[in-house]
Amino acid sequence: MAPLACAQALRHANACVLQGTSEATLCVVSPAGHVICKYRLKPPEPGMSPIQMALAGVGCLFIYYTRIGVSVTSEAPAKPDYITVLNSETGEQAATYRMPKAESEFVIPACAESPNHFVFLGTSNDNHLEVVRYVAR
């Protein structure tokens, strides 16, 4: 499908489906279940997988990337996760944000308040759930 037709498809009552495979793909699916178009997604770094996608304001989607099945040791410290923001009209990346090291043990992406303001769920030092905000500057 042509890019313009695909962009128009995203504006209507279609669903976006993230296929988090080695070659991650974002599919736009019609209410009847037909795949209208596909966007191939390029990870921010090799070896990363998309694990979550959600709206990030009008005309934007965010995709959270991490490394799956990677062992973290003192010799091989954890590498950062990333958020990419996609323009839902074109499928192009509008921004990429490298996430800071988590200050708690349990941090998962929850939602986006805008294309540069993200909300995560985490645990506090006293082991209670807390909301952690990330605002790109």
N, C-alpha and C positions, 0 to 999 in steps of 0.2 A: 504494500500500500504506500502511496506517496506521502511524504512528511506532512503536507498540509492536511490531507484527509485524516491522517493519524492524529494530528493536533486537534482537529475538529471532533474526533471521536472521544478524546479525553474530556471535552467540555460537556458532554451529554451524560445520561444516566448509565454509564458504563463502569465496570469495576477494573481496578488495576490489581494484577496478581504478580507477586515477586517469586520467580523460580530461582532459589538460591543454590544453583549448581555450580560446577567449576567454571562454566561460562554463564554467569548470572544473566537472567533475562527478565525484563519487565513487560508483561503482556497486558494489553487492553482488551477486555472481554465484554461483549455486548450482553444486554439482559437475556437474550436468547441463548447465550452460552457460546457464541462464536468468537474466536480470536480475531480481533479487528486489525491489530498491529502489534509488533514486538520491537523493543529497544534492547540491544545488547548493552550490558553495563560493564564498565571497566573499573576494577577495584582500585582504590587509592594506592595500594602497594601489592606486589605479587604475594600470593598465599592468603589473601584475605577473602572472607565470605560475607555476603550480606545476611544479617539475621533478623532485621526488622525494617518495616517500611510504614510510613504514616504521612498524613497531610502535614504540611508545614506552612500553612497560610494559603491565600488565594493563588492558584496557579503553581504551587510548589509541592513537592514530595520530599521527604527526607528518608535516606537509607542509612542504617547503622551497620558498619562493617567491623568485624573482629577476626581473630585467628582461631580456628576451631581445631581442637586436638593438639595444641602446642604445649609442651611441657615448659614450665617456668622454674628455673633454678637460679642460684647465685651466679653460675657461669653463663646462663642464658636468661637475662632478665626479661620481664614482660615488655613487649613493644606496644605502642599506643594503638587504641582503636580510632576509627574515623567516622565522621558523618559526612555524607555528600547530600547536597540539596539539588534536586532536579527541577528544571522548568517543565511542568507538565504539559505545556503547549508544544514543546519541541523534543523533549526527552534529553536535552543537553544538560550537562552539569553546570549549575549556576554558582556553586561554591563547594569547597571541601574544607572541613575543620578537623584538625588533629585534637583528640580528646586528652585532657590532662590526666595524670595518674589519679585513680580513685582514692578518696580518703577513707572510704569504708570498704568492708569486705564484700558487700552485695550491692552492686549498682547495675541497674538495667534501664534502657531507654523506655520512657513512658509515652511522651507526646512532645509536640512542638507547639509553642505559642506563636511563633513566626519563623521565617526562614533563617533567623540567626539567634533564636532563644529556645533552648531545649530543656525539658524536664525529665529527670531520672528518679527512680526509686532506689533508695539505699538504706543502710542501717547505721544508726548512730553509735557512738562509743559505748553507750549503755544498752545496746542491742535492741533498739526500737526502730520501727520504720521511720524514715525521714524523706523529705523531698529535697533533691539536689538539683540546683539550676545551673545551666551552662549558657552563658551569653557570649557569642563571638564578638570580638572587638576589632 
